[in-house]
Amino acid sequence: MEQSDVIKAQLMDERDLDRTLDRMARQIVETFAIDDLGPVNVGLIGMQLRGVYLARRLRKKILEVEKVDIPLGVLDATMYRDDFRLRLKQPVVRETQIDFDITERHLVLIDDVLFTGRTTRAALDALMDIGRPASVKFLVIVDRGLRELPIRADFVGRKVPTLPGEEIRVRLCEVDDQEGVWLVESGLNTERET
């Protein structure tokens, strides 16, 4: 957490997060009828940054249960955002790497938090520049409401209505010093999730 953040509640600990991902992996398997008996026409796309690690965890869970290795891609939609030129700081552009054909494939786009919907819209634009998927489902750990665009998640770990000035912080051990989900009041009052 940032030094100026005030923690209002811990919404998930490491165990809760793992159980949520177990449930979401089962939902993906059921939605797309994934099993080891036939070809799989599904791909996971993790959005930079934390969505990538969540996608890797989901892929591993599906592999362990169904013995099916689903292709995984990494997507950075920074340059597709409608506000990247308006930001005062130079945006951090990360890697996009999708090593499989997404055309006519069912995709699960994965992110940590859904807020305004702007990052999701940007990710959809980026995907359409790469190919034409058969469908795109959206998965988030937390849907915090307060949408600015008509975007919704198909798979939601938890819905947490928030107020202006509140943020949801998902922390993963792969990139952070802790694991879990927190509701915080930001001392800087800057919104980072979308």
N, C-alpha and C positions, 0 to 999 in steps of 0.2 A: 504494500500500500504506500501511497505517497505520505509524506510527513504531515501534510495539512489535512488529510482525510480524517473524518470522524466515522468510526465503524458503528453502524446502527444495529446490524444483526449479521450473524453468520447463517447463511441460508442452506449451505451444504458443506459437510466436511469431506475428507477423502473417501470415506466409505460410502456416503450418500452419492457422491459423484460417480463412483464406480457402479453402484446399483442402477443409477439413472442410465449410464451408458449400456449396461447389460440389457435393460428394458428397451432402449432405443435400437440396439443391435437386433433384438428379436422382432421389433416392429418393421425394420428394414427387410429382414428375412421373410416375414409374413406378407408384407406389401408386394414384394417382387417375386414371391414363391421361389426363393433361392434354395436349392438343394444340390447335392453332388451327383444328381442323375442326368443333368443336361447342361447345355451351354448357358452361361450367365451373361445377360446383356445389360449389366448394371455397372456403374462406376461411381466411386466416391470422389468428391472434389472438396478438399479442405481449403478454406479461405485463410490467407495469412492474417494473423500469426497463429493464434490459438486454435483456430479451426483446423489447421494442419495436424496438430497433435491429437485433437479429438478424433479426426478422421482416421489417423493411424491406429488409435485405440479401438475404434469401432471395427476397422478392418480385421484387426487381430482377434477380436471377440467373435466375429462372424467365421473366421477361419477355424478357430478352436471348436466352435459348436457344429458348423455345417461342413467343415473341411473344404470350403470353397474360397479361393483366393481372388478377391474382387480387386480390379485395377484401382489405383489411387493416384489422383492428380493434385497438384498444388496450384492455387490461383491467387494472384495479387491484383485486385481491382482498383488500386490507387489512382492510376492515370485515367480511369473511366468515371471517377467520381465527379459530380457536377460542381463540387466546391473546392477541388484541389488547387485551383488558381487563386482562390479567395483567401486561403489560409496564409497566415503571416510567416509561419515556419516552412522551410523546404520539406515537402513530404518524403517519407522514407519509402522507397520502392523496393519491394522484395521480389524474390524469384517466382515466376510462373513456370510450372513444368507439368505438362500433361502428355505422357508418352503413349497414349492410346487414342484411337479414333472415337470421338464423342458423337459423331453423326449417327443417328438412329439408335443411340444408346440411352437407357434410362439413367439419369444422374441424380445423386443425392448431394446437394450443396450444403456444406457444414460450416457453421460459425458458432462462436460462443454466446453472443448476446444479440437479440433483435431489439432495436430501438426505433429509429426514424424510418428505416427501410432503405435509406439512400445507398448504403454499402451493398446491400442485396441487389438493388437495381443496377448498380455499377457492375457487380459480378455477373449478372445475367447478360448485360451488354458485352462484357469480355468473353463470356462463353459463346455467344452468338457469332463473334468474330473468329472463333476457333472452329466451329462446326454447328450442325443443327441436330441437337439431341431429340430423341423421341419424347422425352419428358424431363422435367427438372422438379424434384421435390426438395424442400428446404428444411434443414434440421438445425435447431439451436438448443443449447442447454437452458437458457433463460430468455423468455419473451417478457420484456418489461413494459410494453405498451407505449403510448404517446407517439404513435405513428404519424409521419408526415406524408407517406406514400401508401397506396393500397397494396401492401405486401403482407403476407401472412406465412407463418411456418407450418409445415405439414407434420413435423415431428417436434414436440416441445418437451423438454425435461421438466420445466416448471414455469408457470406464469407468475410474475411478481409485479403488480402494478406499482409504479414509482411516481414520485412527485418531482417537479422541477427542482434541480439542485441535488437530486439523489442519483447515484450511479450504481450499477451492478459491476462488481469486479470478479471475474473468473480468473483463478490462479492455478497454473499447472506446473508440476515439478520439473517438466522439461525446460521451461523458460523462466520460472519464478522461484522464489525461495520458499514457497508454501503451496498447498493444494487445497482447493475449496472454492466456495462462492460466497461473496459478502455483499451486503447492501451498505453503501457508504454515502456520507454527505461530503462532497468534495469542498475542501477549503478554497480551491481555486475556481470552483464552479465552472469547470470546463467539461464538456461532454466529449468523450472519446469513443463510445460505442455507437454503432449504428445498426 
